[in-house]
Amino acid sequence: MKITINGRLKEFSSAENLKTVIGQFSGGHTHVIAEVNGTVVKRPSWEQTAMREGDAIELVNLVGGG
């Protein structure tokens, strides 16, 4: 299955839901905003959000500081 993540095409042998994809690409960050095909998906819905061939995902890591 091919999915675009942050503008880069990635191939997955298995990517059943958004939570799985974020786990592989968040770099261990816990404060992540996810957008799938132009729609923001809230964290409680990640596990129920199925991935499909051709989906486009944007992941943004929030970083605090001063």
N, CA, C and O atoms as CSV, one atom per row, in Angstrom:
chain,resi,resn,atom,element,x,y,z
A,1,MET,N,N,0.843,-1.165,0.000
A,1,MET,CA,C,0.000,0.000,0.000
A,1,MET,C,C,0.895,1.237,0.000
A,1,MET,O,O,1.843,1.319,0.782
A,2,LYS,N,N,0.598,2.199,-0.874
A,2,LYS,CA,C,1.383,3.427,-0.953
A,2,LYS,C,C,0.598,4.581,-0.338
A,2,LYS,O,O,-0.554,4.832,-0.693
A,3,ILE,N,N,1.250,5.278,0.592
A,3,ILE,CA,C,0.665,6.414,1.293
A,3,ILE,C,C,1.685,7.542,1.267
A,3,ILE,O,O,2.880,7.304,1.443
A,4,THR,N,N,1.226,8.759,1.051
A,4,THR,CA,C,2.115,9.917,1.086
A,4,THR,C,C,2.106,10.494,2.495
A,4,THR,O,O,1.050,10.820,3.038
A,5,ILE,N,N,3.305,10.619,3.085
A,5,ILE,CA,C,3.441,11.175,4.430
A,5,ILE,C,C,4.360,12.380,4.357
A,5,ILE,O,O,5.522,12.269,3.966
A,6,ASN,N,N,3.826,13.533,4.737
A,6,ASN,CA,C,4.573,14.792,4.698
A,6,ASN,C,C,5.239,15.000,3.340
A,6,ASN,O,O,6.396,15.413,3.254
A,7,GLY,N,N,4.486,14.705,2.288
A,7,GLY,CA,C,4.953,14.945,0.928
A,7,GLY,C,C,5.847,13.876,0.334
A,7,GLY,O,O,6.300,14.018,-0.802
A,8,ARG,N,N,6.115,12.802,1.078
A,8,ARG,CA,C,6.975,11.720,0.585
A,8,ARG,C,C,6.181,10.426,0.471
A,8,ARG,O,O,5.487,10.021,1.404
A,9,LEU,N,N,6.295,9.792,-0.680
A,9,LEU,CA,C,5.587,8.537,-0.911
A,9,LEU,C,C,6.267,7.412,-0.137
A,9,LEU,O,O,7.473,7.198,-0.267
A,10,LYS,N,N,5.487,6.699,0.665
A,10,LYS,CA,C,6.001,5.580,1.460
A,10,LYS,C,C,5.198,4.334,1.112
A,10,LYS,O,O,4.013,4.414,0.790
A,11,GLU,N,N,5.854,3.192,1.180
A,11,GLU,CA,C,5.186,1.921,0.904
A,11,GLU,C,C,5.082,1.133,2.208
A,11,GLU,O,O,6.046,1.030,2.966
A,12,PHE,N,N,3.901,0.583,2.451
A,12,PHE,CA,C,3.641,-0.200,3.653
A,12,PHE,C,C,3.185,-1.591,3.250
A,12,PHE,O,O,2.394,-1.752,2.320
A,13,SER,N,N,3.689,-2.590,3.953
A,13,SER,CA,C,3.166,-3.937,3.734
A,13,SER,C,C,1.851,-4.077,4.496
A,13,SER,O,O,0.955,-4.818,4.091
A,14,SER,N,N,1.757,-3.350,5.608
A,14,SER,CA,C,0.529,-3.364,6.393
A,14,SER,C,C,0.410,-2.037,7.127
A,14,SER,O,O,1.272,-1.693,7.936
A,15,ALA,N,N,-0.629,-1.308,6.857
A,15,ALA,CA,C,-0.912,-0.055,7.559
A,15,ALA,C,C,-2.415,-0.020,7.771
A,15,ALA,O,O,-3.157,0.587,6.999
A,16,GLU,N,N,-2.845,-0.682,8.830
A,16,GLU,CA,C,-4.282,-0.833,9.011
A,16,GLU,C,C,-4.987,0.424,9.486
A,16,GLU,O,O,-6.149,0.647,9.147
A,17,ASN,N,N,-4.288,1.261,10.279
A,17,ASN,CA,C,-4.946,2.471,10.749
A,17,ASN,C,C,-3.935,3.603,10.955
A,17,ASN,O,O,-2.723,3.398,10.885
A,18,LEU,N,N,-4.460,4.783,11.208
A,18,LEU,CA,C,-3.618,5.961,11.370
A,18,LEU,C,C,-2.678,5.825,12.561
A,18,LEU,O,O,-1.536,6.281,12.499
A,19,LYS,N,N,-3.134,5.212,13.633
A,19,LYS,CA,C,-2.296,5.033,14.824
A,19,LYS,C,C,-1.030,4.241,14.486
A,19,LYS,O,O,0.053,4.572,14.968
A,20,THR,N,N,-1.158,3.211,13.671
A,20,THR,CA,C,-0.014,2.402,13.251
A,20,THR,C,C,0.989,3.245,12.470
A,20,THR,O,O,2.193,3.168,12.712
A,21,VAL,N,N,0.493,4.042,11.540
A,21,VAL,CA,C,1.366,4.889,10.722
A,21,VAL,C,C,2.082,5.916,11.591
A,21,VAL,O,O,3.287,6.121,11.443
A,22,ILE,N,N,1.356,6.559,12.490
A,22,ILE,CA,C,1.967,7.571,13.354
A,22,ILE,C,C,3.030,6.940,14.243
A,22,ILE,O,O,4.081,7.538,14.475
A,23,GLY,N,N,2.765,5.749,14.736
A,23,GLY,CA,C,3.750,5.056,15.565
A,23,GLY,C,C,5.065,4.827,14.840
A,23,GLY,O,O,6.124,4.835,15.466
A,24,GLN,N,N,5.013,4.624,13.532
A,24,GLN,CA,C,6.219,4.379,12.747
A,24,GLN,C,C,6.930,5.661,12.342
A,24,GLN,O,O,8.138,5.645,12.107
A,25,PHE,N,N,6.199,6.781,12.255
A,25,PHE,CA,C,6.786,7.993,11.692
A,25,PHE,C,C,6.828,9.193,12.616
A,25,PHE,O,O,7.281,10.257,12.195
A,26,SER,N,N,6.379,9.073,13.849
A,26,SER,CA,C,6.364,10.237,14.732
A,26,SER,C,C,7.702,10.458,15.425
A,26,SER,O,O,7.904,11.491,16.062
A,27,GLY,N,N,8.613,9.504,15.308
A,27,GLY,CA,C,9.918,9.656,15.948
A,27,GLY,C,C,9.832,9.654,17.464
A,27,GLY,O,O,10.704,10.207,18.135
A,28,GLY,N,N,8.794,9.043,18.009
A,28,GLY,CA,C,8.635,8.970,19.454
A,28,GLY,C,C,8.007,10.207,20.071
A,28,GLY,O,O,7.822,10.264,21.287
A,29,HIS,N,N,7.676,11.198,19.254
A,29,HIS,CA,C,7.036,12.405,19.773
A,29,HIS,C,C,5.627,12.068,20.241
A,29,HIS,O,O,4.920,11.289,19.602
A,30,THR,N,N,5.229,12.657,21.352
A,30,THR,CA,C,3.900,12.382,21.884
A,30,THR,C,C,2.886,13.458,21.513
A,30,THR,O,O,1.679,13.221,21.575
A,31,HIS,N,N,3.363,14.634,21.130
A,31,HIS,CA,C,2.467,15.730,20.757
A,31,HIS,C,C,2.468,15.865,19.239
A,31,HIS,O,O,3.272,16.600,18.665
A,32,VAL,N,N,1.556,15.146,18.608
A,32,VAL,CA,C,1.499,15.091,17.150
A,32,VAL,C,C,0.097,15.478,16.684
A,32,VAL,O,O,-0.904,15.040,17.252
A,33,ILE,N,N,0.042,16.300,15.652
A,33,ILE,CA,C,-1.224,16.603,14.991
A,33,ILE,C,C,-1.214,15.845,13.670
A,33,ILE,O,O,-0.220,15.855,12.945
A,34,ALA,N,N,-2.332,15.188,13.365
A,34,ALA,CA,C,-2.422,14.395,12.138
A,34,ALA,C,C,-3.548,14.909,11.248
A,34,ALA,O,O,-4.647,15.222,11.705
A,35,GLU,N,N,-3.229,14.982,9.962
A,35,GLU,CA,C,-4.209,15.375,8.954
A,35,GLU,C,C,-4.208,14.286,7.887
A,35,GLU,O,O,-3.149,13.901,7.393
A,36,VAL,N,N,-5.387,13.790,7.533
A,36,VAL,CA,C,-5.519,12.762,6.499
A,36,VAL,C,C,-6.395,13.323,5.382
A,36,VAL,O,O,-7.555,13.676,5.595
A,37,ASN,N,N,-5.817,13.394,4.199
A,37,ASN,CA,C,-6.539,13.890,3.021
A,37,ASN,C,C,-7.200,15.248,3.276
A,37,ASN,O,O,-8.329,15.497,2.853
A,38,GLY,N,N,-6.462,16.124,3.984
A,38,GLY,CA,C,-6.933,17.487,4.212
A,38,GLY,C,C,-7.821,17.684,5.426
A,38,GLY,O,O,-8.282,18.798,5.675
A,39,THR,N,N,-8.069,16.626,6.190
A,39,THR,CA,C,-8.927,16.718,7.370
A,39,THR,C,C,-8.137,16.352,8.617
A,39,THR,O,O,-7.505,15.297,8.665
A,40,VAL,N,N,-8.170,17.226,9.637
A,40,VAL,CA,C,-7.495,16.936,10.899
A,40,VAL,C,C,-8.237,15.796,11.589
A,40,VAL,O,O,-9.464,15.798,11.686
A,41,VAL,N,N,-7.457,14.818,12.067
A,41,VAL,CA,C,-8.028,13.671,12.774
A,41,VAL,C,C,-7.562,13.745,14.222
A,41,VAL,O,O,-6.361,13.725,14.491
A,42,LYS,N,N,-8.501,13.831,15.148
A,42,LYS,CA,C,-8.164,13.932,16.571
A,42,LYS,C,C,-7.670,12.589,17.097
A,42,LYS,O,O,-8.079,11.527,16.627
A,43,ARG,N,N,-6.787,12.663,18.075
A,43,ARG,CA,C,-6.143,11.476,18.643
A,43,ARG,C,C,-7.122,10.347,18.999
A,43,ARG,O,O,-6.815,9.192,18.704
A,44,PRO,N,N,-8.279,10.614,19.615
A,44,PRO,CA,C,-9.183,9.497,19.949
A,44,PRO,C,C,-9.677,8.712,18.728
A,44,PRO,O,O,-10.153,7.586,18.870
A,45,SER,N,N,-9.568,9.292,17.547
A,45,SER,CA,C,-10.047,8.621,16.324
A,45,SER,C,C,-8.941,7.944,15.525
A,45,SER,O,O,-9.227,7.321,14.503
A,46,TRP,N,N,-7.695,8.046,15.956
A,46,TRP,CA,C,-6.584,7.489,15.184
A,46,TRP,C,C,-6.743,5.999,14.924
A,46,TRP,O,O,-6.523,5.532,13.806
A,47,GLU,N,N,-7.126,5.251,15.955
A,47,GLU,CA,C,-7.213,3.794,15.804
A,47,GLU,C,C,-8.368,3.382,14.884
A,47,GLU,O,O,-8.300,2.333,14.243
A,48,GLN,N,N,-9.418,4.191,14.815
A,48,GLN,CA,C,-10.566,3.873,13.971
A,48,GLN,C,C,-10.427,4.420,12.549
A,48,GLN,O,O,-11.269,4.141,11.696
A,49,THR,N,N,-9.371,5.198,12.286
A,49,THR,CA,C,-9.176,5.793,10.963
A,49,THR,C,C,-8.383,4.831,10.083
A,49,THR,O,O,-7.164,4.719,10.210
A,50,ALA,N,N,-9.087,4.138,9.191
A,50,ALA,CA,C,-8.458,3.145,8.311
A,50,ALA,C,C,-7.634,3.841,7.231
A,50,ALA,O,O,-8.017,4.897,6.727
A,51,MET,N,N,-6.513,3.245,6.887
A,51,MET,CA,C,-5.655,3.757,5.824
A,51,MET,C,C,-6.015,3.069,4.518
A,51,MET,O,O,-6.326,1.879,4.487
A,52,ARG,N,N,-5.966,3.850,3.432
A,52,ARG,CA,C,-6.281,3.322,2.103
A,52,ARG,C,C,-5.180,3.708,1.124
A,52,ARG,O,O,-4.481,4.703,1.314
A,53,GLU,N,N,-5.042,2.922,0.098
A,53,GLU,CA,C,-4.082,3.206,-0.972
A,53,GLU,C,C,-4.264,4.645,-1.451
A,53,GLU,O,O,-5.380,5.066,-1.758
A,54,GLY,N,N,-3.164,5.396,-1.512
A,54,GLY,CA,C,-3.200,6.755,-2.040
A,54,GLY,C,C,-3.513,7.841,-1.029
A,54,GLY,O,O,-3.541,9.018,-1.390
A,55,ASP,N,N,-3.751,7.479,0.240
A,55,ASP,CA,C,-4.012,8.502,1.255
A,55,ASP,C,C,-2.827,9.452,1.374
A,55,ASP,O,O,-1.682,9.071,1.131
A,56,ALA,N,N,-3.120,10.692,1.751
A,56,ALA,CA,C,-2.083,11.700,1.996
A,56,ALA,C,C,-2.183,12.125,3.454
A,56,ALA,O,O,-3.222,12.611,3.901
A,57,ILE,N,N,-1.092,11.939,4.189
A,57,ILE,CA,C,-1.060,12.241,5.615
A,57,ILE,C,C,-0.025,13.327,5.870
A,57,ILE,O,O,1.079,13.292,5.325
A,58,GLU,N,N,-0.393,14.286,6.701
A,58,GLU,CA,C,0.552,15.294,7.176
A,58,GLU,C,C,0.655,15.122,8.680
A,58,GLU,O,O,-0.358,15.106,9.379
A,59,LEU,N,N,1.883,14.993,9.182
A,59,LEU,CA,C,2.132,14.876,10.613
A,59,LEU,C,C,2.940,16.082,11.060
A,59,LEU,O,O,3.960,16.418,10.459
A,60,VAL,N,N,2.472,16.732,12.123
A,60,VAL,CA,C,3.163,17.896,12.668
A,60,VAL,C,C,3.471,17.601,14.125
A,60,VAL,O,O,2.570,17.306,14.911
A,61,ASN,N,N,4.759,17.683,14.487
A,61,ASN,CA,C,5.179,17.498,15.870
A,61,ASN,C,C,5.189,18.852,16.564
A,61,ASN,O,O,5.814,19.798,16.086
A,62,LEU,N,N,4.492,18.939,17.696
A,62,LEU,CA,C,4.474,20.174,18.466
A,62,LEU,C,C,5.647,20.173,19.432
A,62,LEU,O,O,5.894,19.190,20.130
A,63,VAL,N,N,6.362,21.285,19.462
A,63,VAL,CA,C,7.529,21.409,20.325
A,63,VAL,C,C,7.382,22.690,21.127
A,63,VAL,O,O,7.166,23.763,20.563
A,64,GLY,N,N,7.499,22.576,22.434
A,64,GLY,CA,C,7.421,23.752,23.296
A,64,GLY,C,C,8.813,24.295,23.576
A,64,GLY,O,O,9.814,23.596,23.422
A,65,GLY,N,N,8.853,25.506,23.975
A,65,GLY,CA,C,10.145,26.105,24.309
A,65,GLY,C,C,9.994,27.599,24.463
A,65,GLY,O,O,8.908,28.164,24.333
A,66,GLY,N,N,11.092,28.200,24.737
A,66,GLY,CA,C,10.993,29.645,24.926
A,66,GLY,C,C,12.279,30.332,24.593
A,66,GLY,O,O,12.370,31.555,24.697
